[in-house]
Amino acid sequence: MRLTRHPVLLVVALGLLLGLVAILGSGVAVWRSAHHDDASEVDRADAIVVLGAAQYDGAPSPVFRERLNHAVLLWGQGRAGMVLTLGAKQPGDRTTEADAGREYLITRGVPIDSVVALPVGHTTFQSLRAAARFLHGRDLRSAFLVSDPWHNARIERMAGDLGLDGHASATWTSAASSQESRSLGYLRETFAYLYYRTVGN
């Protein structure tokens, strides 16, 4: 009764309720996407795209390494004709995430002429935009997107907005394996996905 007598309070309450529904909906989308591997339904794409992560003087960080290992697995299954590694360098770095990823893949048996490093972008969207431009320039449209599971919903959405038919296939052995790190990953992505859906890049 008190809310109906105070329109401002009613508007605030409705706003809070809608915000809560949006957050819950985003969390469900992130969770569902994280627990589905598109490679179980899609046999082949034009490329395998590996989202960058930290590297240390050319050596991929444990998180990045597991993404790259998953790309090696997909490559070995004949899922695509090329692999793209993404990511620029951070201040003070001597090499880029993309170049470190490319060198790692080559040492794991992926042919040198089948791995392309795109050292562009300091955000996920910037890196995916570089990948989309590269693929579109070669009349290619589809890609397996390799990252950590909680990123699946957002990177698929971004890829679609960039004109790519993106199929998320996250690493099954993420180095972010503790309950705390995984929970934080899902929490961050819930809000990151909601932000992207409502505000954009």
N, C-alpha and C positions, 0 to 999 in steps of 0.2 A: 504494500500500500504506500509506503514512504517513497518508493521510487516513482510511482505513478504521479505523485504530487510534486515531484521535483524533476522536470524534464532533463536538466543537465545531468543529474545522477543516472537517469535512465539511459541517456546517450553514452555516458562513460561505461556503464555496466554492459551495454550491448557491444561497445567497442572492445572491452576486455574479453567478452565471450567470443567475439569473432576472431580476435587475435589468438586466443587459446585454441580455437578450432583450426586456424591456419597452421599453428605450430604443430599440433598433433597430426594434421594431414601431411605436413612436410616430413615429420618423423616417420610416419608409416611408409611414405613413398621411398625415403632413403633406406629404410630397413628392408623393404620388399626387393628393391633393386639390388641391394647388397647381397642378398641371398639367392640371386638368380644369375647364372652364367649363360650369356647369349650364345656362347660357343657350343652349348649343348643342343641348340636349335639351328644355328647357322653354320653351314659347312665351310664356307669360304668367303673372303672379302678381298678387296683390292689391296689393302695394306694392313699392317699391324702398327698401331700408333702407341708408343710408350710415353706416358706423361713423366716429365722429369721430377727429380727430387735431389736432395743434397748430394754433392760429391766432394771428395777431399783430395785435391791435387791430382785429379784424374781417376781416383778410385771411387766407384759408386758407394754411397752410404748403404747400410743394411736394408733400409726401406727401398731404395732405388734398385739395389741388386736383386731383390725378390721380384720386383716388377720386370726387370730384364730377364730373369730366369723364366718367368712365365711366357715372355715373348719368345724365348728360345724354344719352349715347349710347343707353342702354337706354330712356330716356323717348322719345327720338326714334324708336325702333323700335316704339313702342306696347306696351311690355312690361308696363306697369302703369298704374293710374289715379291713383296718388299716389306721392310721394317723401317719406320720413322722413329727417331729418338728426338725428344723435345726438351727445351729448357736453355735459357741463357746462363750467364755467369753472375755470381754475386760479387759485390765490391771486394777487391783484394784477391779474387780467384785468378788462377793462371789458365784455367780451361773452363769450358762450359759443361753444363749437365748433358746436353745433347752429344757433345764430342766424347765425353767420358762414357756415356751409354753406348755409343757406336763402337768404341774400342773394346768394350767389354763383350758386346755381342759377337764381334769378329773373333775374339779369343775363344768364344764358346762354339765356334763352328759355323756361324752364319756367314755366307759369302760376302766378301768386301763390297762387291758391286750391288748387293741387295740391301745394304743398310745406308740410310740417308740421315745425316744429322741436321736438324733445323734449330740452330742456337738462337732462337728468337723468343722473346716473351719472358716477363717476370711474373705473370699470372697465368692461371689455367686457361682463361679465355684467350689471351694473347697467343699462347703457344698453340692452342687448337686452331685459332684463326690462321696461323702460319701453315699448319698442316693442311687445312682446308684449301688454302690458296695453292699450295704445292700440288695437291692431288687434283684439284679442278683444272690446273694448268696442263695436266696430262690426261684429262677426260676420265678421271677416276672418281668414284663417288662413295665407296663403302670402306669401312675400316673397323677392325677390332680395336677397342679402346682399353688399354691396360693401365690400371692404377691400383689403388687399394679399394676394397669392397665398398666402403662407405662413400666413395666418390662417384659411384656408378650413376646414380640418378642425375647428378648435376652435369657430369661430362656428357652423358647421352643427350641431355637437353641442350647443352651448348652446341654439340656437334650438329644436332638437327637444325638449330637456329642458323648455323653456318653453312647449311646445305649439304651436310654429310649424313649418310646412312650409317650411324654409329652403333656398334654392337659392343656393349661393355662385357669384358672378360677379365675380371680382376684376378690378381695373384691369389692363390690359395694358401700361400705361406708367408703372409705379410710379416715383416719384422716387428711391426707394431702389434705384438701378440699378447701383451699383458691385458688383463681385464680393464685396468685403468686407462691404458692408451687406446684400447678399442672403444671404450665407453666415451672417452673424450672425442674420438674421431666421429662417432655417430652424432654426438651432441653438436659439435662444430658444424657438421654437414647439414644437420637439420636446419640450422639458422642460415647457413650459406646457400642452401638450395632454396629456402623460402625467400631470401634476399634476391637471388637471381631471378626467381619467378616473378617477383613483384616490382623490382627496381631495374633489373637488367645488369649488364656488366658495368 
